[in-house]
């Protein structure tokens, strides 16, 4: 298992995580089997947004024997009212719901306290301005040690951008997959889970690209939800690309985005968990999402570097995918940020080493003009 830093929290998370959403309806033995297999494989991060008391209790009982090894993402603002889930900022409901979460998870703290499900920019601003006293309660929890670090969950990249820039949110639970990355920002979930009629444009949506760059530069970690687009990417009938991706391809796509630390997939069975865990031993060919994305309409992907690495090897020793990633991070600013410049200059071969031979371009599935990009990047960074 690979582990990555969770931004500036000091924590390291397994790249394959456990999104516990689908354990609803499982008995205790089923939940325990999932958790035990996670432990055996080295999975160490779990997300629990669900407010159903039975779900929380089953998960808590399963986690208890190995609690010290887990990073728990526990959500603040997810409540259980009259037998159903209600998202709210009303502290009269929020406080007892979070205390219930701790009690049922059999712990006195969670490592990541997630401001739950904010998909509207105005709502985020209102929360951070102190409306309803919600953010004060989050800060109170952190001061008391009941929350180690403040996070936020959202599907909207504009909200995530605001969170990444606010200086208080350290981890963002965000939906990342190759279909969503082509779609415009929206606070309407039906846009994301519709028929993909808005999958247009000339590559990754600029708002999403900027979000990834901001998180990378500011040390804000992204943990991923909806890595399979709710399962749609795993079926040729529902995939916007016309063919099915495998779990390994979806996971690798998410894990190659800047700032992504872990993908928290949901599992209805140990067999589904095994499919995700197989990523750790998968070959480069098995992880290869580019061969599928290259079959997407050219207006969506042509000319766009997805950091897939098909361009390798470079005769001059350049890590082209990484150079392009640093160039994309820097291009969103008037000048290259010092942190990006330093990482770029530390490379054993920079874009200035490019001989323009063109061998990489023949291997690129997306028709990227790599030699021209290397020339532009050398000019941008000065080497």
C-alpha positions in Angstrom: 0.0 0.0 0.0 1.2 3.5 -0.9 0.7 6.3 1.6 0.6 10.0 0.8 0.7 13.1 3.1 -2.7 14.6 3.9 -1.6 18.1 3.0 -0.1 19.9 6.0 -1.9 17.8 8.7 1.1 15.6 9.4 -1.0 12.6 8.6 -0.4 10.0 5.9 -3.3 8.3 4.2 -3.4 5.1 2.2 -4.1 5.8 -1.5 -7.0 3.4 -1.3 -9.5 4.4 1.3 -12.8 3.2 2.7 -15.9 5.2 1.9 -18.4 3.6 4.3 -21.5 4.9 2.5 -22.6 1.5 1.2 -22.5 -0.4 4.5 -26.1 0.5 5.2 -28.2 -2.6 5.6 -25.1 -4.8 6.2 -25.0 -6.8 9.4 -22.2 -6.5 11.9 -20.3 -9.4 10.5 -20.4 -8.0 7.0 -19.1 -4.6 8.1 -16.4 -6.3 10.3 -15.3 -8.4 7.3 -14.8 -5.2 5.2 -12.9 -3.4 8.0 -10.7 -6.4 8.7 -9.8 -6.8 5.1 -9.0 -3.1 5.0 -6.7 -3.5 8.0 -5.0 -6.5 6.4 -4.3 -4.5 3.2 -3.1 -1.4 4.9 -6.1 0.9 4.3 -6.1 3.5 7.1 -8.6 6.2 6.2 -12.4 5.9 6.4 -15.2 8.4 5.7 -18.4 8.4 7.7 -21.0 11.0 6.7 -24.0 8.7 7.3 -26.3 9.7 10.2 -28.2 6.4 10.5 -27.5 5.2 14.1 -27.3 1.5 13.0 -24.7 2.3 10.4 -22.6 4.3 12.8 -22.8 1.6 15.5 -21.8 -1.2 13.1 -18.8 0.8 11.8 -17.7 1.8 15.3 -17.8 -1.8 16.6 -15.7 -2.9 13.6 -13.2 -0.1 13.9 -12.7 -0.3 17.7 -10.0 -3.1 17.8 -7.8 -1.1 15.5 -9.0 2.4 16.2 -5.4 3.8 16.7 -4.4 3.0 13.1 -7.4 4.8 11.5 -7.8 8.3 10.1 -11.5 9.0 10.5 -13.3 11.6 8.4 -16.3 12.4 10.5 -18.9 14.8 9.2 -20.4 17.8 11.1 -23.9 18.7 10.0 -25.2 15.3 9.0 -28.1 14.5 11.3 -30.8 11.9 11.9 -34.3 13.3 12.4 -37.5 11.4 12.5 -35.8 8.3 11.1 -34.1 10.0 8.1 -31.0 11.8 7.1 -31.1 15.6 7.3 -28.3 18.0 6.4 -28.5 21.0 8.6 -26.5 23.9 10.2 -28.9 24.2 13.1 -26.7 23.6 16.2 -29.6 22.2 18.2 -29.4 19.3 15.8 -25.7 19.4 14.8 -24.3 19.2 18.3 -26.1 16.0 19.4 -25.5 14.4 16.0 -21.8 14.9 16.2 -21.7 13.7 19.8 -23.7 10.6 18.7 -21.1 10.0 15.9 -18.3 9.9 18.4 -20.2 7.7 20.8 -21.2 5.2 18.2 -17.8 5.1 16.6 -16.5 4.4 20.1 -13.9 7.2 20.1 -13.4 10.6 21.7 -12.2 12.3 18.5 -12.0 12.1 14.8 -8.8 13.1 12.9 -10.7 15.0 10.2 -13.9 17.0 11.1 -15.6 17.6 7.8 -18.0 20.5 7.3 -20.7 18.4 5.7 -21.9 18.8 2.1 -21.6 22.5 1.0 -22.3 22.8 -2.7 -23.4 26.5 -2.8 -20.8 29.3 -2.7 -23.1 31.6 -0.8 -23.7 29.0 1.9 -19.9 28.5 2.3 -19.4 32.2 2.7 -22.3 32.4 5.2 -20.8 29.5 7.3 -17.4 31.1 7.4 -19.0 34.5 8.3 -20.4 32.8 11.4 -24.0 32.3 10.4 -25.8 30.0 12.9 -22.6 29.8 14.9 -21.7 26.7 12.9 -18.1 27.5 12.2 -17.6 28.5 15.8 -18.8 25.1 16.9 -16.3 23.5 14.5 -13.6 25.6 16.0 -14.8 24.6 19.5 -14.5 21.0 18.6 -10.9 21.5 17.3 -9.9 23.4 20.4 -11.3 20.6 22.6 -9.4 17.9 20.6 -12.5 16.3 19.4 -11.5 17.2 15.8 -7.9 17.1 14.8 -8.2 19.0 11.5 -10.9 20.9 9.7 -12.1 19.6 6.4 -15.1 20.1 4.1 -17.0 18.0 1.6 -18.4 19.3 -1.7 -19.1 18.4 -5.3 -18.8 22.0 -6.5 -15.2 23.1 -7.5 -16.1 26.7 -6.9 -16.9 25.9 -3.2 -13.8 23.8 -3.0 -11.8 26.7 -4.4 -13.1 29.0 -1.7 -12.3 26.4 1.0 -8.8 25.9 -0.3 -8.2 29.6 -0.2 -9.7 30.3 3.2 -6.7 29.1 5.2 -8.8 27.1 7.7 -9.8 24.0 5.7 -7.0 21.5 5.4 -8.7 18.6 3.6 -11.4 18.7 1.0 -13.5 15.6 0.2 -14.3 16.2 -3.5 -15.7 14.3 -6.4 -13.0 13.4 -8.9 -13.2 11.3 -12.1 -12.6 11.9 -15.8 -16.3 12.5 -16.6 -16.8 15.1 -13.8 -13.5 16.8 -14.7 -15.0 17.8 -18.1 -18.2 19.3 -16.6 -18.8 22.9 -15.5 -19.1 23.8 -11.9 -22.6 23.6 -10.5 -24.5 23.5 -7.2 -27.0 21.1 -8.8 -26.1 17.5 -8.3 -28.4 16.5 -11.2 -25.9 18.2 -13.5 -23.2 15.7 -12.4 -25.4 12.7 -12.3 -27.4 13.4 -15.4 -26.8 12.3 -19.0 -23.4 14.0 -19.4 -24.9 16.3 -22.0 -22.6 19.0 -20.8 -19.4 17.0 -21.4 -18.0 19.5 -23.8 -15.2 21.9 -24.2 -11.5 21.4 -24.8 -10.4 19.4 -21.8 -10.5 19.6 -18.0 -12.8 22.5 -16.9 -10.7 25.5 -16.0 -12.4 25.9 -12.5 -11.4 22.3 -11.7 -7.9 22.7 -13.0 -7.5 25.8 -10.9 -8.8 24.0 -7.8 -6.2 21.2 -8.2 -3.5 23.7 -8.7 -4.5 25.8 -5.6 -4.7 22.7 -3.4 -1.3 21.5 -4.6 0.3 24.9 -3.9 -1.3 25.6 -0.6 -0.9 22.1 0.8 -4.6 21.4 1.0 -5.2 17.7 0.6 -8.0 16.2 -1.6 -9.7 13.0 -0.6 -11.8 11.6 -3.4 -15.4 10.6 -3.5 -17.3 9.5 -6.6 -14.2 8.1 -8.2 -16.3 5.8 -10.3 -18.9 8.5 -11.0 -21.5 6.5 -9.0 -20.5 3.3 -10.9 -21.4 4.9 -14.3 -17.8 4.7 -15.5 -17.7 1.0 -15.0 -20.4 0.3 -17.6 -20.2 0.9 -21.3 -23.9 1.8 -21.4 -23.6 4.6 -18.9 -20.0 5.8 -19.5 -19.8 9.1 -21.5 -16.8 7.6 -23.2 -18.8 4.7 -24.7 -16.7 2.0 -23.1 -16.3 0.9 -19.5 -13.3 1.8 -17.4 -12.0 -0.6 -14.8 -11.7 0.3 -11.1 -7.9 0.5 -11.5 -8.2 3.0 -14.4 -10.6 5.2 -12.4 -8.4 5.1 -9.3 -5.3 5.9 -11.3 -6.9 8.8 -13.0 -7.9 10.3 -9.6 -4.5 9.6 -8.0 -2.7 11.4 -10.8 -4.6 14.7 -10.1 -2.6 17.3 -8.2 -3.1 17.3 -4.4 -5.1 14.0 -4.3 -4.1 11.9 -1.3 -6.6 9.1 -1.2 -9.6 7.7 -3.1 -12.4 6.7 -0.7 -14.4 4.2 -2.8 -17.6 2.6 -1.5 -17.9 -1.1 -1.2 -20.9 -3.3 -0.9 -18.9 -6.5 -0.4 -15.3 -7.7 0.2 -15.2 -8.6 -3.5 -15.7 -5.0 -4.5 -13.0 -4.0 -2.0 -10.6 -6.5 -3.6 -11.2 -4.9 -7.0 -10.0 -1.6 -5.5 -7.1 -3.1 -3.6 -5.9 -4.8 -6.8 -4.8 -1.4 -7.9 -1.8 -1.6 -5.6 -0.4 -4.5 -7.6 -1.8 -3.5 -11.0 0.6 -3.1 -13.9 1.0 0.1 -15.9 -1.1 -1.4 -18.6 -3.9 -2.2 -16.2 -3.9 1.3 -14.7 -3.9 2.9 -18.1 -6.9 5.2 -18.4 -5.5 7.1 -21.4 -6.3 4.4 -23.9 -10.0 4.8 -22.9 -10.0 8.6 -22.7 -8.4 8.8 -26.1 -11.6 7.4 -27.6 -13.6 10.3 -26.2 -14.8 13.0 -28.7 -11.8 15.1 -29.8 -13.4 18.3 -28.7 -13.2 16.9 -25.1 -9.7 15.6 -24.9 -7.6 16.3 -28.0 -4.5 18.2 -27.2 -4.9 17.9 -23.4 -2.2 16.4 -21.3 -3.7 14.0 -18.7 -0.3 13.1 -17.2 -0.8 9.5 -18.3 2.9 8.9 -19.1 2.4 7.3 -22.5 5.0 9.8 -23.9 7.8 8.0 -22.0 10.6 7.2 -22.4 12.2 10.5 -23.3 15.6 10.3 -25.0 16.7 13.3 -23.0 15.5 11.8 -19.7 12.7 14.3 -19.2 9.7 13.2 -17.1 7.3 14.8 -19.5 4.1 14.2 -17.6 5.6 15.8 -14.4 7.0 18.7 -16.4 3.6 19.3 -17.9 1.9 19.1 -14.5 4.3 21.8 -13.1 3.7 23.9 -16.2 -0.1 23.6 -15.8 0.2 24.6 -12.1 2.3 27.6 -12.9 0.3 28.7 -15.9 -2.6 29.7 -13.7 -0.5 32.6 -12.3 1.1 35.6 -13.8 4.4 34.1 -12.9 5.5 30.7 -11.6 5.0 30.4 -7.8 8.2 29.9 -6.0 7.2 26.5 -4.6 6.4 25.2 -8.1 9.6 26.7 -9.5 11.6 25.0 -6.8 10.1 21.6 -7.5 10.6 22.1 -11.3 14.2 23.1 -10.9 14.8 20.0 -8.7 14.0 17.7 -11.7 17.0 15.8 -13.1 16.0 17.0 -16.6 13.9 20.1 -17.3 12.1 21.1 -20.4 15.2 22.9 -21.6 16.8 19.6 -22.2 14.3 18.7 -25.0 15.9 18.1 -28.3 12.6 18.3 -30.3 13.0 14.8 -31.7 9.2 14.2 -31.6 9.4 10.6 -30.5 7.1 11.3 -27.5 4.5 12.9 -29.7 4.1 9.7 -31.7 3.2 7.9 -28.5 0.8 10.5 -27.1 -2.8 9.3 -27.3 -4.2 12.8 -27.2 -2.1 14.5 -29.9 -0.4 16.9 -27.5 2.3 19.1 -29.2 4.9 18.1 -26.6 7.9 19.6 -28.2 6.2 23.0 -28.4 5.1 22.6 -24.8 8.6 21.9 -23.7 9.8 25.1 -25.4 7.1 27.1 -23.8 7.8 25.5 -20.4 11.5 26.2 -20.6 10.7 29.8 -21.3 8.2 29.9 -18.4 10.6 28.5 -15.8 13.8 29.8 -17.4 15.5 26.5 -17.9 
